[in-house]
Amino acid sequence: MDLKRFTQKAKDALEERGGTDGLKDDVGRAREAASTPGSIKDKALAVKEALTNRPDAEADAPAGDAPTSGDAAPATEKTPPSAA
């Protein structure tokens, strides 16, 4: 892989994660997760969870992936008939 292509992939990945502000947020979440008590394995899992489940992940998702409010029918509960 040539250096120019590698650099472009890195820039694209950074922009996909929200640019430098998103990177700073990710680092902050990783730092918080790593400072929790527990084993190294627990900390690594906490960091992975913090970085994969970003609060603004829905906003970053492509438009075709997330249903819009008009796409889904409202949920209704079916109540059993009363035994009167």
Biotite code that builds the C-alpha atoms (Angstrom):
import biotite.structure as struc

atoms = struc.array([
    struc.Atom([0.000, 0.000, 0.000], chain_id="A", res_id=1, res_name="MET", atom_name="CA", element="C"),
    struc.Atom([1.498, 3.310, -0.976], chain_id="A", res_id=2, res_name="ASP", atom_name="CA", element="C"),
    struc.Atom([1.803, 6.119, 1.559], chain_id="A", res_id=3, res_name="LEU", atom_name="CA", element="C"),
    struc.Atom([-0.612, 8.474, -0.224], chain_id="A", res_id=4, res_name="LYS", atom_name="CA", element="C"),
    struc.Atom([-3.409, 5.885, -0.209], chain_id="A", res_id=5, res_name="ARG", atom_name="CA", element="C"),
    struc.Atom([-2.714, 5.008, 3.434], chain_id="A", res_id=6, res_name="PHE", atom_name="CA", element="C"),
    struc.Atom([-2.840, 8.692, 4.403], chain_id="A", res_id=7, res_name="THR", atom_name="CA", element="C"),
    struc.Atom([-6.159, 9.154, 2.597], chain_id="A", res_id=8, res_name="GLN", atom_name="CA", element="C"),
    struc.Atom([-7.660, 6.119, 4.366], chain_id="A", res_id=9, res_name="LYS", atom_name="CA", element="C"),
    struc.Atom([-6.533, 7.506, 7.721], chain_id="A", res_id=10, res_name="ALA", atom_name="CA", element="C"),
    struc.Atom([-8.097, 10.893, 6.937], chain_id="A", res_id=11, res_name="LYS", atom_name="CA", element="C"),
    struc.Atom([-11.343, 9.237, 5.846], chain_id="A", res_id=12, res_name="ASP", atom_name="CA", element="C"),
    struc.Atom([-11.481, 7.144, 9.020], chain_id="A", res_id=13, res_name="ALA", atom_name="CA", element="C"),
    struc.Atom([-10.868, 10.226, 11.150], chain_id="A", res_id=14, res_name="LEU", atom_name="CA", element="C"),
    struc.Atom([-13.640, 12.168, 9.426], chain_id="A", res_id=15, res_name="GLU", atom_name="CA", element="C"),
    struc.Atom([-15.984, 9.180, 9.761], chain_id="A", res_id=16, res_name="GLU", atom_name="CA", element="C"),
    struc.Atom([-15.434, 9.247, 13.534], chain_id="A", res_id=17, res_name="ARG", atom_name="CA", element="C"),
    struc.Atom([-16.290, 12.949, 13.754], chain_id="A", res_id=18, res_name="GLY", atom_name="CA", element="C"),
    struc.Atom([-13.013, 14.665, 12.951], chain_id="A", res_id=19, res_name="GLY", atom_name="CA", element="C"),
    struc.Atom([-10.608, 15.833, 15.620], chain_id="A", res_id=20, res_name="THR", atom_name="CA", element="C"),
    struc.Atom([-13.434, 16.719, 18.017], chain_id="A", res_id=21, res_name="ASP", atom_name="CA", element="C"),
    struc.Atom([-14.788, 13.179, 17.731], chain_id="A", res_id=22, res_name="GLY", atom_name="CA", element="C"),
    struc.Atom([-11.303, 11.823, 18.324], chain_id="A", res_id=23, res_name="LEU", atom_name="CA", element="C"),
    struc.Atom([-10.977, 13.928, 21.478], chain_id="A", res_id=24, res_name="LYS", atom_name="CA", element="C"),
    struc.Atom([-14.340, 12.619, 22.697], chain_id="A", res_id=25, res_name="ASP", atom_name="CA", element="C"),
    struc.Atom([-13.268, 9.038, 21.977], chain_id="A", res_id=26, res_name="ASP", atom_name="CA", element="C"),
    struc.Atom([-10.039, 9.521, 23.912], chain_id="A", res_id=27, res_name="VAL", atom_name="CA", element="C"),
    struc.Atom([-11.953, 10.982, 26.858], chain_id="A", res_id=28, res_name="GLY", atom_name="CA", element="C"),
    struc.Atom([-14.392, 8.046, 26.904], chain_id="A", res_id=29, res_name="ARG", atom_name="CA", element="C"),
    struc.Atom([-11.508, 5.571, 26.618], chain_id="A", res_id=30, res_name="ALA", atom_name="CA", element="C"),
    struc.Atom([-9.652, 7.282, 29.449], chain_id="A", res_id=31, res_name="ARG", atom_name="CA", element="C"),
    struc.Atom([-12.733, 7.150, 31.696], chain_id="A", res_id=32, res_name="GLU", atom_name="CA", element="C"),
    struc.Atom([-13.363, 3.488, 30.875], chain_id="A", res_id=33, res_name="ALA", atom_name="CA", element="C"),
    struc.Atom([-9.719, 2.568, 31.483], chain_id="A", res_id=34, res_name="ALA", atom_name="CA", element="C"),
    struc.Atom([-9.725, 4.229, 34.899], chain_id="A", res_id=35, res_name="SER", atom_name="CA", element="C"),
    struc.Atom([-12.454, 1.921, 36.224], chain_id="A", res_id=36, res_name="THR", atom_name="CA", element="C"),
    struc.Atom([-11.489, -0.655, 38.837], chain_id="A", res_id=37, res_name="PRO", atom_name="CA", element="C"),
    struc.Atom([-10.895, -4.192, 37.671], chain_id="A", res_id=38, res_name="GLY", atom_name="CA", element="C"),
    struc.Atom([-8.514, -6.316, 35.698], chain_id="A", res_id=39, res_name="SER", atom_name="CA", element="C"),
    struc.Atom([-6.808, -5.302, 32.484], chain_id="A", res_id=40, res_name="ILE", atom_name="CA", element="C"),
    struc.Atom([-9.251, -7.512, 30.589], chain_id="A", res_id=41, res_name="LYS", atom_name="CA", element="C"),
    struc.Atom([-12.229, -5.744, 32.204], chain_id="A", res_id=42, res_name="ASP", atom_name="CA", element="C"),
    struc.Atom([-10.736, -2.366, 31.376], chain_id="A", res_id=43, res_name="LYS", atom_name="CA", element="C"),
    struc.Atom([-10.077, -3.369, 27.762], chain_id="A", res_id=44, res_name="ALA", atom_name="CA", element="C"),
    struc.Atom([-13.668, -4.558, 27.393], chain_id="A", res_id=45, res_name="LEU", atom_name="CA", element="C"),
    struc.Atom([-14.943, -1.308, 28.941], chain_id="A", res_id=46, res_name="ALA", atom_name="CA", element="C"),
    struc.Atom([-12.856, 0.759, 26.510], chain_id="A", res_id=47, res_name="VAL", atom_name="CA", element="C"),
    struc.Atom([-14.081, -1.320, 23.570], chain_id="A", res_id=48, res_name="LYS", atom_name="CA", element="C"),
    struc.Atom([-17.691, -0.847, 24.693], chain_id="A", res_id=49, res_name="GLU", atom_name="CA", element="C"),
    struc.Atom([-17.192, 2.897, 25.181], chain_id="A", res_id=50, res_name="ALA", atom_name="CA", element="C"),
    struc.Atom([-15.752, 3.329, 21.700], chain_id="A", res_id=51, res_name="LEU", atom_name="CA", element="C"),
    struc.Atom([-18.190, 1.096, 19.833], chain_id="A", res_id=52, res_name="THR", atom_name="CA", element="C"),
    struc.Atom([-21.355, 2.440, 21.479], chain_id="A", res_id=53, res_name="ASN", atom_name="CA", element="C"),
    struc.Atom([-20.897, 6.137, 20.926], chain_id="A", res_id=54, res_name="ARG", atom_name="CA", element="C"),
    struc.Atom([-23.841, 8.309, 21.991], chain_id="A", res_id=55, res_name="PRO", atom_name="CA", element="C"),
    struc.Atom([-23.893, 10.106, 18.651], chain_id="A", res_id=56, res_name="ASP", atom_name="CA", element="C"),
    struc.Atom([-23.493, 6.950, 16.555], chain_id="A", res_id=57, res_name="ALA", atom_name="CA", element="C"),
    struc.Atom([-27.031, 7.287, 15.180], chain_id="A", res_id=58, res_name="GLU", atom_name="CA", element="C"),
    struc.Atom([-26.268, 10.793, 13.948], chain_id="A", res_id=59, res_name="ALA", atom_name="CA", element="C"),
    struc.Atom([-23.147, 9.525, 12.144], chain_id="A", res_id=60, res_name="ASP", atom_name="CA", element="C"),
    struc.Atom([-24.937, 6.577, 10.484], chain_id="A", res_id=61, res_name="ALA", atom_name="CA", element="C"),
    struc.Atom([-25.690, 6.848, 6.762], chain_id="A", res_id=62, res_name="PRO", atom_name="CA", element="C"),
    struc.Atom([-29.248, 7.852, 5.946], chain_id="A", res_id=63, res_name="ALA", atom_name="CA", element="C"),
    struc.Atom([-30.129, 4.455, 4.478], chain_id="A", res_id=64, res_name="GLY", atom_name="CA", element="C"),
    struc.Atom([-29.268, 2.537, 7.660], chain_id="A", res_id=65, res_name="ASP", atom_name="CA", element="C"),
    struc.Atom([-31.557, 4.152, 10.213], chain_id="A", res_id=66, res_name="ALA", atom_name="CA", element="C"),
    struc.Atom([-35.336, 4.192, 9.864], chain_id="A", res_id=67, res_name="PRO", atom_name="CA", element="C"),
    struc.Atom([-36.924, 7.593, 9.865], chain_id="A", res_id=68, res_name="THR", atom_name="CA", element="C"),
    struc.Atom([-39.862, 8.456, 12.065], chain_id="A", res_id=69, res_name="SER", atom_name="CA", element="C"),
    struc.Atom([-42.326, 8.106, 9.175], chain_id="A", res_id=70, res_name="GLY", atom_name="CA", element="C"),
    struc.Atom([-41.122, 4.646, 8.110], chain_id="A", res_id=71, res_name="ASP", atom_name="CA", element="C"),
    struc.Atom([-42.272, 2.635, 11.098], chain_id="A", res_id=72, res_name="ALA", atom_name="CA", element="C"),
    struc.Atom([-45.851, 2.122, 12.163], chain_id="A", res_id=73, res_name="ALA", atom_name="CA", element="C"),
    struc.Atom([-46.601, 3.155, 15.725], chain_id="A", res_id=74, res_name="PRO", atom_name="CA", element="C"),
    struc.Atom([-46.419, 0.337, 18.223], chain_id="A", res_id=75, res_name="ALA", atom_name="CA", element="C"),
    struc.Atom([-49.749, -0.722, 19.622], chain_id="A", res_id=76, res_name="THR", atom_name="CA", element="C"),
    struc.Atom([-50.464, -3.080, 22.446], chain_id="A", res_id=77, res_name="GLU", atom_name="CA", element="C"),
    struc.Atom([-53.126, -5.691, 22.047], chain_id="A", res_id=78, res_name="LYS", atom_name="CA", element="C"),
    struc.Atom([-55.104, -6.148, 25.191], chain_id="A", res_id=79, res_name="THR", atom_name="CA", element="C"),
    struc.Atom([-56.888, -9.415, 25.786], chain_id="A", res_id=80, res_name="PRO", atom_name="CA", element="C"),
    struc.Atom([-60.688, -9.210, 25.859], chain_id="A", res_id=81, res_name="PRO", atom_name="CA", element="C"),
    struc.Atom([-62.029, -8.826, 29.347], chain_id="A", res_id=82, res_name="SER", atom_name="CA", element="C"),
    struc.Atom([-63.767, -11.850, 30.814], chain_id="A", res_id=83, res_name="ALA", atom_name="CA", element="C"),
    struc.Atom([-66.941, -10.163, 32.010], chain_id="A", res_id=84, res_name="ALA", atom_name="CA", element="C"),
])
